[in-house]
Amino acid sequence: MSKKKLNVAMVGSGFIAKVHSNAFRQVGHFFDIPYDVFCKVICGRDRAKLETAASRWGWNEIETDWRKVVARKDIDAIDIAVPNALHSAIAIAAAEAGKIVLCEKPLASSIEEAERMTRAVQRVPNLVWFNYRRIPAVVLAVQLITEGRIGQTFHYRALYLNQSGNDPSKGNTWRYKKSEAGMGAAGDLLSHLLDLALYLNGPIKGLSAMMHTFAPGRDVDDATLLMARFDNGSIGTFEATRYGVGCQNRNTFEINGSKGMLSFSLDDMNQLDFFDATEPVALRGGRRIEVTALAHPYGQDFWRPGHVLGYEHPFIATLGDFLNSIARQEPFHANFEDALAVQRILHAVERSSASRGWVSTDSQTA
């Protein structure tokens, strides 16, 4: 049977646009999806850069005005891969035009923008690229938690350590400017930690945060630390920094419960550490699970057992799950509502850091 063509337009041509392009090109190779995904238009301000990207990643056309792309009747989906301050206008216009909307994280550069965006997309399928939710080891962790294998949660710890801020040449890029990014390490890195925490451990009801900037004159945070109270009674600590010298992209979490422990690090993304405290004392010990078997999450979709996955595969899985959810008319996560929950916590982080005290947060998660 022939599949319905899905014409995609992507706004953006930087690093994350490459990652999204790869997902659009590869998703049909790994997942049985109900659409023939066609990379129709790539849009950006630099025509030469667009021509290079289109040639390399197989985009059929280039365009320098995103408004023209959104208005086109032959475009079914808009993917947003531009600086955070531009997300809102593009997403709202795309939703009003009835397009499927995909947006890079964090959802917006402010809570007000995030709320407007979330209201706008309520009648169209929508996705936010919180890709770490689709790492097989993370999905297995959710399964073990759901099965009660770690019991009552006591502690949730998360780190995102990146060293890019220590590079002086990075200071002039958009991620280091409040006008374009909204936040620094908090929006860029902490947002990932918070989405995973909501996914794995449920809503956060209160927090105390500290934001710090190391570079003189910079108007966004270089590092953010916080303590949190979860609705389930557990407590958590989070640290996100662009000055984690020695760590290029270290994203980790550890969960301690009454029956066991789970630990994950993106440095070893195909592995999940599990400690079962219900075993006889003489047999207790940490267990490192290589999450590449056929019985593991996405084990039937990618490579044979023991053949590890890379950074690009969770993006492909995110897109595959999303397209199938549209066809089945089922809810998809992470969507704009999930990303709004993260944005609310980021807003609380700013308020707490400014007041130097505990604040409550109205976070919701699926």
N, C-alpha and C positions, 0 to 999 in steps of 0.2 A: 504494500500500500504506500502511495506517495504521502509524504509528510507536508504539513503546512509550512510555508516559508516564513521565517521570522527575521525581518530586516532590522538589524541593530545599528544604531549610531552611537559612537562614543565621543564624548567631549573630554579632551585631554590627550597629551602625547608624551608624558614623562615616564618615570620608572614604573609607577603603578599601572599606567595605561598599557605598558608592555605585558604586565602580569595578567591584566584583564583580557587583552588581545589573545594571549596564549590560551586562556580558558575558553573563550568563544571559539577558537580554532580547534581545540582538542576535545571539547565536551562530548561531541557526537562519536568520537573514537572509543570512549570508555563507558558511556551511559546510553541506555536505550531511551532516547528522549522523543517526545512527540512532534518536534519541530526540526526543520532544516534551517539551522542557524546560518545567516548570511551576514558577513561583515560589510555593511553597505557604505557607511560614511564615517570617517574620522575627522574630528573638528578641533581646531586650535588656532592660536594667533600667529604662529610662525609657519608660513607656507612651506619653506624648505624642510623644516623638521617634520611636517605632516607628510610631505612627499616621501621622505625616507621611511617613516613609520608605515605608511600605506604599502610601500613596496616590500618591506621586510615582513609585515604581518598579514598581508593579503586583504587590506581594506580597499574597497572598490572605488571610492571617491574621497576627495578631501573638500573641506569647507572651513572658512575662517569665521563665520557668523553662526553661533549656536542657535540663535532665534530662527534662522532660516531652516535649520535642521529640525527643530521641534515642530515647526509649522508644516513640514512635509507630510503628505498623506500616505506616502509609501514607507514611512518609518514606523515600526511597531514598538520598539524599545529604545530608551535613552539610557546610556551608561555614563555616570558622572565620575570623572577621574581628574579633577582639577583642585586647586587650593580651596580650603574649607570655606572661605568667605564667599565663594561663587556657587556653592552647593544649592543654597536656598532658591535663588532666582531660577536656576535651570530646572530643579526638581518640581517646583510649583508650576512653572510653565508647561513642563512635560506632562504632569498629572492633569492639568486643565485641558490639555490636548488629547487626553485619553490614552497616553502611552504607558507601557510598562516602564517602571522607573527603578534603576539600579544605582546605588550611590556608595561611594567610598566612605570609610569612617574617618574621623568622627562625623556624625550626621551634619553638624553645622558649627559655626563659630560662636554661637550664643544659644542660650536656652529659648529665647523668644523666636529665633529663626527655626529651631528644631521643632517647636510646637506648631508653628505655621506649616511647616513641611509635612508634619505627621497628619495634620487635619486635611491637607490638600490631597494626599495619596490614598485616602480611605477607600476610594472606589476603584483603584487600579492595583494590579499586582505590584508589590514593591519588595526590594531587597537591600540590605546594607552589608557590605563585604567584611563582616567579622569572620574572616576565613579560618581562624584557629578553632572554631567550633567543629570544623569538619576534619580535623586531624584524627585518624583512627584511634590513637591512644587516648585522646580527650573524650571521644565518644564512648570508648570502653570504660573510662573512668565514670562517666555518667551512668552507664549500665550497672556498674558495681555499686554505686551509691544508691541507685533506685532499688536494687536487690537487697539493700540493707547490709552490704558486706562490711561497711566501716562503722555502722551503728550511728549513735548520736554524734553529731559533729561538735568538736570543741574549738579547734583552731583552723583558720584558713590563712595561709601565707602566700604572697605573690610578689615576684620581682620582675621588672623589665629593665635590664641594664644594657645601655647602648653608649658607645663612646664618641658619637659623631659631633657632639657639642664641643669637644676638645680640639676640633679641627677649625682653625680660624677662617678657612675659606667657606665654611658653611654659614657663617653669620649673615651673609647677604642673600641667602635663599629664602623663599616664602615661608618655610616652616619656622623660621626664627623671627617672624614679624607678626605682631598682634593683629594688625590690620588685615592680614591675609590668612592667618592660621587661627586666630582667636585665643589659643593657648599654645604652650610649648610642649614640654615632655608630657604634661597631663593629657592633652588632647591627642597627641601622637601615639604615646605608649601606654599611659595609664588607662586609656579608653579600652584597649584590648584586655587588660587585666580585669577591669570591672565587668566587661561583657562575659568573660569566662567565669567570674565569680558568681554573677547572677545566674548563669547557666548551670553551674555546678552546685551552688550552695544557697540560692534563693535571694530574696530581697535584702537590701541593706537599709536599716532604719535610722542609723545615726553614725556620725563620724567626726573625727578631729584631724585636721590636716595642716601641713606646713608646705608652702611653696617657696622655692629658693632659686635665685638667679646668680650664676657665677660670673658670667661675662659682663663687664662694665657697660652700661648703656643699653643693654638688651631689654626689650619690653615684654618678653614672655619667660615663663619658668624654665629653668634648665633641669630642675629636679623637683619632684613632689613626693612626699611621704604622708601616709595617713593610717590611723587606727579606725576600725569600724566595728559596729555591732550589727549582727544579722538578725533577721526576724526569727530564725530557728534557735536562737539562744547562743550561737557560737560567736567568737570574736575573731577579727582579722587584722592583718597588717599588710600594707601595700607600699612598694617603693618603685618609682619610675624615674629614671635619670638618663640624660644624654652625656653624662660625665662618668659613666661606669667604665673607666679606662681598663682595657684588657678584655672587654666583652663587646663583641660586634652586634649581637642581636639575641641576648639571653632572656628568654621569656620562660618563667618557671612558676609552678604552684605546688603547694604541699597542703594536704588536708589530714588532720589528726582526729580520729573518732574513737568512740568507746570500744569498737570491735576491730579497728585497723587503721592503716595509713595509706594514702595514695600520694605519689609524687611524680611530677612531670617536668621535663626541661626541653625546650625547643632545640637545644644543642644535640639532643638525642631523640628526635621527634618520633621515631618509630618504636620507642620503648616507654613502658609505664612501670613504675616501681610500686609494689603492693606488699604491705605487711599485714598478715592475718593474725590478730591478737586472740582469736578463738582457738587456735591450734594448741595442743599440749605444750607446756612451757619448754620442754626439751627440744621441741621441733620448730619453735618460732624462729623466724628469720626473714629478712627481706627477700622479696621475689621480684626479679626483673623479667617482665613479660615483653617479648618481641612481638609487637602488634602487627604482624604481616601474614597471619594464617588465613586460610579461606574462611574460617568461622569468625574471624574478626570483622569489625566494621569496615566496609568497603573492600573486604578481602576478595569478593567476587568481581569487583569492578576494575581493579588495576593489575598489578603484576602477580606472578606466582609467589608462594610462600618463601619468605627469606629475602625477597628482592625489595629493597627499601624504597620508600616514597620520599619526595623532596618538597621544597617550599611551594612549588606550583600546584601540586595535587589537591590540597584543600580548596583552592580556588575553583578547580575543575569540578570537584565534588559539590561545592556550594552551588554552582550554576546548574549542575545536573539535577540536584534535589529541587532547586527552585523551579526549573522548567517543568518537571514532573508534577510539582505541587499545583502549578497553574492548570495543567491538563486535568488533574483530579479534583480541582476546585477545593483544595485543602489549604489550611493555614501554613505559612512558611516562616521559619525563624532562622537568622535574625532579620527582622523587618524594621520599618521605621519606628514602630511602637517600642521595640526592644532597644533600638538606638536612642530613643528619647529617654528611656529609663537611665541609660548610661549618661546622657547629657544632663539629666537632673542631678545625678551624683557629682558630675564634674562641676556643676553650678554650686552645689553644696560645698565642694572642696574649696572653691574660690572664696565663698562666704566664711568658711571656717578659718582659712588661712588669714583672711583680713581681720577677723575678730579674735583670733588666737583662742578659739574655744570650740566646744562640741556644738554641732548643729544637727537637726533632723533632716531627713531626705525622703521625698515621696517617690521611691523607685518601685517600678512594677516589672515583672518578668514572666515569660511564658513557662 
